[in-house]
Amino acid sequence: MDDQTSTPTPTPIPVHLDDGDALESFVASHGTCLVEFYTKGCSLCQAMESVLGNVARSTGVSVGMMNPRDDPELIERFGVRSVPKFVVFHDGEQVASRADGFLGGDELTAFLETHAPAMDERA
């Protein structure tokens, strides 16, 4: 695994996170990032993976994917009541979330730009 703590590098593809510790590390190592909470067997969640990859490449924002069933404490912590749920983090803090089902790339990019406008300052 690369050490990204000193110079965060955007990931061009979604990163699968195994547990809460991996989530914390991912969020801490990126100024702005997006995390999708998903569950196995969710067809909408599976369809989002290619969209998330496109959004990561087009915006430079790193994207993580977390199955909260792998770490049940996260369900309560992030209020996961339906999936897919998208959470934007900036400087280690949650700044926005949305659980509206499938989102297209343009809609997800607009959501990021609205809630994490500082993402362009990293360039």
Secondary structure, DSSP 8 states (H G I E B T S, - for coil): ----SSS----SS-EEE-SHHHHHHHHHT-SEEEEEE--TT-HHHHHHHHHHHHHHHHH--EEEEE-GGGSTHHHHHTT--SSSEEEEEETTEEEEEE--S---HHHHHHHHHHH-GGGGGG-
